Every structure is written in structure tokens, then in C-alpha cells.
């Protein structure tokens, strides 16, 4: 005669051990999912930031006006990077300056200063004048296009190319 009215202590311990193993695997999987989601959120924030900067600079440089000494560019680890006159509201014409200051790329127009990117170590500028790409000049003819290479701490260099004066032609 056998008794089938319950579980043995060994069976309960085996079931408890299996439950603990499955629970541990579930927590580890959930933790990995949370870390991946956090990494995706940070990456998308950087992509959004770069997109905002690229759109703003495309609008600014697209409305840049030509003329003698209205455009100045230089490679910089600090100080002014790019300065140009743009046409547009509210005052008709304004000087826009991009400058690198203590690791931040700043946009200065009139009395307003805004931070475009943080963690910037250097900005390199190339200009396209009459179809030829070359290094930035301190002042002179307004280029047809501008390439900014932004070196950021811990990230791959960011290369942005803009047509200059497309909206004012």
C-alpha cells in the first residue's frame, strides 16, 4: 500500500529550486531589457540633438547673404568658428556667430546665446568656393557650401555639410 496524499520534502525542494532559477533568469532578462532601453533613449536623444542643430544651421546658412567680408570661418579648439550675416526676420539682417567655449558649441545672434552641442573638443571648417573644397578663410568671399566636422568627447566625429545662401539667391 502506497500513500499518494502529498509531496515529499525532496519534491518540494526541487520545485522551489526550479522556481528560483526561472525567477533569477527572468530578473536578469528584465534588467538587460531596461539597460538596452536606457541606451536607446540616450542614443535617440543624441540623434534628436544633432538633427535640431543641423536644421537650425541649414536655415541660418541657407539665408546667409553674400558680400565683402560678410563671412568668416576658422578651425577652432576655442573661440569663433563661423561668423556670417543672414537675412531674415525680425530685423532684416543679423550677424550669426558659432563659437566654441569651454566644450560647448554656442550660437550667438544679437544678444541671444544658445548652446547647440556639449562635449565638443574641436571644430574643423572647410569651404567650397567655385566648386573647390578648401580650408576655411579668416574673411573673404562667401562660399557656396560649408562643411563642419565637430569632434566630441567619447563620440565619433560629426560631419555636417550645408549649402550657403540657397534661400537668398
C-alpha positions in Angstrom: 0.0 0.0 0.0 1.4 3.5 -1.0 0.4 6.9 0.2 -0.4 9.4 -2.6 -1.8 12.1 -0.5 1.1 14.7 -0.7 4.6 15.7 -1.8 7.8 14.6 -0.3 10.3 17.2 1.1 12.7 16.4 -1.8 10.0 17.1 -4.4 9.1 20.4 -2.8 12.8 21.5 -2.7 13.3 20.5 -6.3 10.2 22.6 -7.3 11.4 25.5 -5.2 14.9 25.4 -6.8 13.4 25.4 -10.3 11.1 28.3 -9.5 14.1 30.2 -8.1 16.2 29.5 -11.2 13.3 30.7 -13.5 12.8 33.8 -11.4 16.5 34.7 -11.5 16.6 34.3 -15.3 13.5 36.5 -15.6 15.1 39.2 -13.4 18.3 39.1 -15.5 16.4 39.3 -18.7 14.3 42.2 -17.4 17.4 44.1 -16.2 19.1 43.6 -19.7 15.9 44.9 -21.3 15.9 48.0 -19.1 19.6 48.7 -19.8 19.0 48.4 -23.6 16.0 50.7 -23.4 18.1 53.3 -21.5 20.9 53.1 -24.1 18.4 53.5 -26.9 16.9 56.5 -25.2 20.3 58.2 -24.8 21.2 57.4 -28.4 17.9 58.8 -29.7 18.4 62.0 -27.6 21.8 62.5 -29.3 20.3 61.9 -32.7 17.5 64.4 -31.9 20.0 67.0 -30.7 22.1 66.6 -33.9 19.0 66.8 -36.1 17.9 70.0 -34.3 21.4 71.6 -34.7 21.6 70.5 -38.4 18.2 72.0 -39.2 18.9 75.3 -37.4 22.3 75.7 -39.1 20.8 74.7 -42.5 18.2 77.5 -42.1 20.9 80.0 -40.9 23.4 79.2 -43.6 20.7 78.9 -46.2 19.8 82.5 -45.6 23.4 83.8 -45.4 23.9 86.9 -47.6 26.9 87.5 -49.8 29.1 90.5 -50.0 32.5 91.6 -49.0 33.6 90.5 -45.5 30.2 89.0 -44.6 31.5 85.5 -44.0 34.4 84.4 -41.8 35.4 80.8 -40.8 38.3 79.2 -38.9 39.2 75.9 -37.3 39.0 76.2 -33.6 39.5 74.4 -30.3 38.1 77.5 -28.7 36.8 80.9 -29.9 34.9 81.8 -33.0 34.3 79.0 -35.6 32.0 80.6 -38.1 30.5 84.1 -38.5 28.2 85.3 -41.2 25.4 87.7 -41.9 22.0 86.3 -42.6 18.8 87.8 -44.0 15.6 87.2 -42.2 13.1 88.3 -39.5 12.9 90.1 -37.2 15.5 92.8 -38.0 16.1 92.0 -41.7 19.9 91.3 -41.2 21.7 89.8 -38.3 25.2 88.5 -37.7 25.3 84.9 -36.5 28.4 83.5 -34.8 29.2 80.0 -33.9 31.8 79.7 -31.2 33.4 77.0 -29.1 33.6 77.9 -25.5 34.6 75.5 -22.7 33.5 72.4 -24.6 30.2 73.8 -25.8 29.3 74.9 -29.3 27.4 78.1 -29.0 25.2 80.1 -31.5 25.3 83.8 -30.9 22.9 86.1 -32.7 22.4 89.6 -31.4 22.1 89.5 -27.6 20.9 85.9 -27.7 23.3 83.0 -27.0 22.2 79.3 -27.1 24.1 76.1 -26.6 23.9 73.8 -29.6 26.2 70.9 -28.6 28.1 70.0 -25.4 31.2 67.9 -25.1 32.8 69.4 -28.2 36.6 69.3 -28.3 37.3 70.9 -31.7 35.5 72.1 -34.8 37.1 72.0 -38.3 35.7 74.0 -41.2 36.1 73.5 -44.9 34.5 75.8 -47.6 33.6 75.2 -51.2 34.3 78.2 -53.3 33.7 78.0 -57.1 33.4 74.2 -56.9 36.7 73.6 -55.0 36.8 72.5 -51.4 39.5 74.1 -49.2 40.4 75.2 -45.7 38.4 78.0 -44.0 39.5 81.5 -44.6 39.5 84.3 -42.0 37.4 86.5 -44.2 36.6 86.9 -47.8 34.2 85.6 -50.4 31.1 83.9 -49.3 31.4 80.2 -50.1 28.9 78.0 -52.0 28.9 75.4 -49.2 30.4 74.8 -45.7 31.5 71.5 -44.1 31.7 71.4 -40.3 33.5 68.5 -38.6 32.6 68.5 -34.9 34.8 66.4 -32.7 33.0 65.3 -29.5 34.4 63.7 -26.4 33.7 59.9 -26.4 31.7 60.0 -29.7 32.5 59.7 -33.4 33.2 62.9 -35.2 30.1 64.6 -36.6 30.3 65.8 -40.2 27.7 68.4 -41.3 27.6 69.9 -44.9 25.4 73.0 -45.7 24.6 74.9 -48.8 25.3 78.6 -48.1 22.9 81.3 -49.3 20.5 78.9 -51.1 17.4 80.8 -49.8 18.6 84.2 -50.6 19.6 83.5 -54.2 
